Amino acid sequence: MSFSSSSPSTSSSASLSENESKINLLSTSSSELVLGPQSEDFTKDLSCTLCLEWFKDPVILPCGHNYCKSCIEGIWVKMVVCSCPECQAEFPNRQYIANSVLGKVVERIQAFHMERFQQKCREHSEPLTLFWKMDGKLACFLCRDSQKPEDQSSQFLLLSEAVQLYVENKMLLQQNISLQCLKLHQFLHSRERRLMNELQEEGKTYLQEMEANLNILQEKCHQAKETLLRIQSRLYQHNFISFLTGIKPFMESLEKNISTLSKGHMVSQELNLGQLKGPVQYTLWKGMKSILNPGLSSITLDPNTAHPNLILSEDLTCVRHDNTKQMLPDTPERFDSSVAVLGSEGFTSGKHYWEVEVKNKTKWTLGVVKESINRKGNNTLTPMDGYWLIKLRNRNELKALDRLTTSLTLNTNLSKVGVYLDYEGGQVSFYDANRMSHIYTFMDTFTGETYPCFCPCLNDSGENSEPLKIFSKRDQI
């Protein structure tokens, strides 16, 4: 199989991958799960450390600890500064979020304890006390013993372990969402306080200037009254000779006083409307990008890996297929069959996100590959072989090249695809980057270096001539 060739469609419901099975545990009904003997230890993790009872209306604090809502509120009433009873982190604003996932899990586990019944394996008539990760089904010990020895320990979990794995994963996900949103809230609150402080400081300065100028204006008003009396006194003189005597210096003095009075003002400048009444939301959004993790990664193409029929742009951010094959050295790192090219930078850790424009293309392949993949000839493109890819064919046939090829639903035409790699988390996810709607996620364990992979596919006599374009930070609004 090559990047640009099509593969037979396989139903996505035929089987679940190992990691999909973990997630699918969520959909297993409470009547299908039975907790094993280790459940008593597990249920301690579902108890509030304040009341030592099952969680009731659980809430999660920003520090990640969970309590019954009534318990933590009861403790905080007695505190001068509210803090977490376990880690002592302080929360003056009494911050917490309802942990609905944990609440539902507690209700489900309680139901398990009350029902306490066991189903039997249809094939072996033994109690279903194991969870089979590969198939996402319940199994008995004889089902496990019938598998290969190397699969028995890796593919089967006690039900209590499977439930605990699910609970831990869901709680970690909820905690991650809460903490990420909290960071954005804190950023906005910080910027709001800073702008309000600037407004108050600026207003205080203007108020002080206005008070000083008011005193000056009051003094000038007093001078104006005295000038008016002098004018009236001069006008009431009936002796023309006395009136005209000294009239010139009198008029010069009068003009000087009037000129001084006309220069009165309350403030020397207006409030800074450009800063305080400008595009405030846009300014905040621009500043918010600095705290995004991950932000948009700066990805460029590695010409040393590009298939000879691929044309790369000068800035190494665009790639398209051309019918003319270039005379390039056939080095080990260069693709000679798949019309693909890798990114210049590989990753062995961290979280990374990049976006690729696929507008007006009829087919393409995108994703992440291991550095160690074979660049020569046609290869199977599956996670077992070091490929985590999705592909488009015939304009609207989108598939994930997982252990079994999975057909994906497209609600709208894709014009930009986002690719997210969490190396330590073992995750490669794809998104409709314009809407940030999720397309597909691979879960695996990464070893060695991984690289972004781009395949524009054959141009098909101009039908698919548009390039793949990698978006950089400068392309962001």
Beta strands, then each sheet from edge to edge (+ up, - down):
strand 1: 58-60
strand 2: 66-68
strand 3: 97-98
strand 4: 130-132
strand 5: 137-139
strand 6: 156-158
strand 7: 310-312
strand 8: 318-321
strand 9: 341-342
strand 10: 351-357
strand 11: 364-370
strand 12: 387-393
strand 13: 397-401
strand 14: 405-408
strand 15: 416-422
strand 16: 427-432
strand 17: 437-443
strand 18: 450-455
strand 19: 468-471
sheet 1: 2+ 1- 3+
sheet 2: 5+ 4- 6+
sheet 3: 7+ 8- 19+ 10- 15+ 16- 17+
sheet 4: 9+ 18- 11+ 12- 13+ 14-
end
